[in-house]
Amino acid sequence: KIFSSVMEKLPEEYRHMGYDSEMSAFTEKALPSDLLDKTNDCLHTVKHDNGRKKTYKVILKLVNHETLRKLFDAMKSGRSIMNTPTTSVLQMLEVMFRHSNFNHHIMVGLNSFLPLYDIYSKPKYISPTKRCVLGFFASLRPAVWKDIPKILLNFDITHRAFYHRQNVIEFMKKELAISQVALDFRLEDEKFKKFKELIKDVQ
């Protein structure tokens, strides 16, 4: 809410902006120097959910200036783009992409990404057909795509799964903590709602 108040007062300066909802914001163009002057601190009054108003002093500080040229040069050179100085560029892109809504998604397999197991950890197999891979939600990953180095946005989608073969009745008895006799009657609303949530994303 505090930063939203700042944006409302400076709509032109914050056009085409990405914000991580915490402390980092990236703008397409450099902010005017007078906004970054610490002697011109901005006071912003915000109304909170409890109805109380509180005034905050906001200081805008220029931390860095990034250019995509760094990333392009690293990709052309064949060097690892996970090392500095390109990591700061990746951070900028992640913030900007997460800020925007996506209109198009492309399904890609795990083999589309460069292996990062040496950096993080090896995948753990939980069944002959399922494996757990350590990753980051909506993170940018260096990718192999048609033999051309590219950056892809990696969506980690959570799927609930049965880790061993079992029938639905046994699953309900275990997860809902109910007896066989109770299954002869209509489920209580609370337990029925819980069961719907449990099987919502089962693959």
C-alpha positions as CSV (number, residue, x, y, z in Angstrom):
1,K,0.0,0.0,0.0
2,I,2.8,2.4,0.8
3,F,4.5,1.9,-2.6
4,S,1.1,2.0,-4.4
5,S,0.7,5.5,-2.8
6,V,4.0,6.6,-4.3
7,M,3.0,5.2,-7.7
8,E,-0.3,7.1,-7.7
9,K,1.5,10.4,-7.1
10,L,4.1,9.7,-9.8
11,P,2.2,7.8,-12.6
12,E,4.4,8.8,-15.5
13,E,7.6,7.9,-13.7
14,Y,6.4,4.5,-12.8
15,R,4.9,3.4,-16.2
16,H,6.2,0.0,-17.4
17,M,7.5,-0.8,-14.0
18,G,8.1,-4.2,-12.3
19,Y,7.9,-4.5,-8.5
20,D,8.6,-7.5,-6.3
21,S,6.2,-6.4,-3.5
22,E,9.0,-6.1,-1.1
23,M,11.8,-3.6,-1.8
24,S,13.0,-3.8,-5.4
25,A,11.4,-2.0,-8.4
26,F,12.6,-1.7,-11.9
27,T,11.5,1.0,-14.4
28,E,12.0,1.2,-18.1
29,K,13.6,4.7,-17.9
30,A,15.8,6.2,-15.3
31,L,13.9,8.2,-12.6
32,P,14.4,12.0,-12.6
33,S,17.4,12.9,-10.4
34,D,15.2,15.2,-8.2
35,L,13.2,12.2,-7.1
36,L,16.3,10.4,-5.9
37,D,17.6,13.4,-3.9
38,K,17.4,12.3,-0.2
39,T,16.6,15.9,0.8
40,N,13.3,15.7,-1.0
41,D,11.8,12.8,1.0
42,C,8.2,12.2,0.1
43,L,5.5,11.8,2.8
44,H,2.7,9.4,2.0
45,T,-0.4,8.8,4.0
46,V,-1.9,5.3,3.8
47,K,-5.2,4.1,5.1
48,H,-4.9,0.6,6.5
49,D,-7.5,-2.1,6.8
50,N,-8.3,-1.2,10.4
51,G,-9.3,2.3,9.2
52,R,-6.4,4.0,10.7
53,K,-4.2,6.4,8.7
54,K,-0.5,6.5,9.0
55,T,2.1,8.7,7.3
56,Y,5.3,7.2,6.0
57,K,8.5,8.9,4.8
58,V,9.6,7.2,1.6
59,I,13.1,7.5,0.2
60,L,13.8,6.5,-3.3
61,K,17.3,5.1,-3.9
62,L,18.9,4.2,-7.1
63,V,20.7,0.9,-6.5
64,N,21.8,-0.2,-9.9
65,H,21.4,0.3,-13.7
66,E,21.1,-2.8,-15.7
67,T,21.1,-3.5,-19.4
68,L,20.1,-6.6,-21.4
69,R,23.4,-6.2,-23.3
70,K,25.2,-8.0,-20.5
71,L,22.9,-11.0,-20.9
72,F,23.2,-11.1,-24.7
73,D,27.0,-10.9,-24.6
74,A,27.2,-13.7,-22.1
75,M,24.9,-15.9,-24.1
76,K,26.9,-15.3,-27.3
77,S,30.2,-16.1,-25.6
78,G,29.0,-19.5,-24.4
79,R,30.0,-18.6,-20.8
80,S,27.8,-19.7,-17.9
81,I,25.0,-17.2,-17.6
82,M,24.3,-18.2,-14.0
83,N,27.5,-16.3,-12.9
84,T,28.0,-12.6,-12.3
85,P,27.5,-10.1,-13.8
86,T,24.4,-11.6,-15.5
87,T,22.7,-12.8,-12.3
88,S,21.6,-9.2,-11.5
89,V,20.1,-9.0,-15.0
90,L,18.2,-12.2,-14.4
91,Q,16.9,-10.8,-11.1
92,M,15.6,-7.8,-12.9
93,L,13.8,-9.9,-15.6
94,E,12.3,-12.2,-12.9
95,V,10.8,-9.2,-11.1
96,M,9.4,-7.7,-14.4
97,F,7.9,-11.0,-15.6
98,R,6.3,-11.8,-12.3
99,H,4.7,-8.4,-12.2
100,S,3.0,-8.9,-15.6
101,N,0.2,-11.3,-16.5
102,F,1.1,-13.9,-19.0
103,N,-1.0,-14.3,-22.2
104,H,0.7,-17.4,-23.6
105,H,2.4,-20.4,-22.1
106,I,4.5,-23.0,-23.8
107,M,4.8,-26.5,-22.3
108,V,8.4,-27.7,-22.3
109,G,10.0,-30.8,-20.8
110,L,12.7,-30.8,-18.1
111,N,15.3,-31.6,-20.8
112,S,14.7,-28.2,-22.3
113,F,16.7,-26.7,-19.4
114,L,20.4,-26.8,-18.8
115,P,21.1,-29.2,-15.9
116,L,21.6,-27.3,-12.6
117,Y,22.0,-30.4,-10.5
118,D,25.6,-29.7,-9.6
119,I,24.5,-26.3,-8.3
120,Y,21.5,-27.3,-6.3
121,S,20.8,-31.0,-5.9
122,K,20.1,-34.2,-7.8
123,P,16.5,-35.2,-8.5
124,K,15.0,-37.7,-6.1
125,Y,12.8,-40.5,-7.6
126,I,9.7,-41.1,-5.6
127,S,8.3,-43.7,-8.1
128,P,9.5,-45.3,-11.4
129,T,7.6,-42.5,-13.3
130,K,7.8,-39.5,-10.9
131,R,10.7,-37.5,-9.6
132,C,11.2,-34.5,-7.3
133,V,13.3,-31.7,-8.7
134,L,14.5,-28.8,-6.5
135,G,13.6,-25.6,-8.2
136,F,12.2,-22.1,-7.7
137,F,8.7,-20.9,-8.5
138,A,8.5,-18.8,-11.6
139,S,12.3,-18.6,-11.9
140,L,14.3,-17.8,-15.0
141,R,16.4,-20.8,-16.1
142,P,19.1,-21.0,-18.8
143,A,17.7,-23.2,-21.5
144,V,18.7,-25.3,-24.5
145,W,16.2,-24.5,-27.2
146,K,16.9,-25.5,-30.8
147,D,20.7,-25.3,-30.2
148,I,20.4,-21.6,-29.4
149,P,21.0,-20.4,-25.8
150,K,17.9,-18.8,-24.4
151,I,16.3,-17.9,-21.1
152,L,13.0,-19.6,-20.3
153,L,10.6,-18.8,-17.4
154,N,10.3,-22.0,-15.3
155,F,6.9,-22.5,-13.8
156,D,7.0,-25.1,-11.0
157,I,3.5,-26.5,-10.9
158,T,2.5,-28.5,-7.8
159,H,0.7,-31.8,-8.4
160,R,-0.7,-33.9,-5.7
161,A,-0.1,-37.6,-6.4
162,F,-0.7,-41.0,-4.9
163,Y,2.8,-42.1,-3.9
164,H,1.7,-45.7,-3.7
165,R,-1.2,-47.6,-5.3
166,Q,-4.4,-47.5,-3.2
167,N,-8.1,-47.4,-3.8
168,V,-10.2,-44.3,-3.1
169,I,-12.0,-45.8,-0.1
170,E,-8.7,-46.5,1.7
171,F,-7.5,-43.0,0.8
172,M,-10.6,-41.4,2.3
173,K,-10.4,-43.4,5.5
174,K,-6.8,-42.4,6.0
175,E,-6.9,-38.8,5.1
176,L,-10.3,-38.0,6.6
177,A,-9.8,-40.1,9.7
178,I,-13.1,-41.9,9.3
179,S,-14.2,-45.5,9.7
180,Q,-15.6,-47.9,7.2
181,V,-19.0,-47.6,8.9
182,A,-19.0,-43.8,8.5
183,L,-18.7,-44.2,4.7
184,D,-22.2,-45.7,4.6
185,F,-23.5,-42.2,5.4
186,R,-23.2,-38.8,3.8
187,L,-20.0,-37.0,4.5
188,E,-20.1,-34.0,6.8
189,D,-19.8,-30.7,4.9
190,E,-16.4,-30.0,6.5
191,K,-15.0,-33.5,5.5
192,F,-16.5,-33.3,2.0
193,K,-14.8,-30.0,1.5
194,K,-11.5,-31.4,2.7
195,F,-11.8,-34.4,0.4
196,K,-12.5,-32.1,-2.6
197,E,-9.3,-30.2,-1.8
198,L,-7.3,-33.4,-1.4
199,I,-8.2,-34.8,-4.9
200,K,-8.3,-31.4,-6.7
201,D,-4.9,-31.8,-8.4
202,V,-4.4,-35.5,-8.2
203,Q,-2.7,-36.7,-11.4
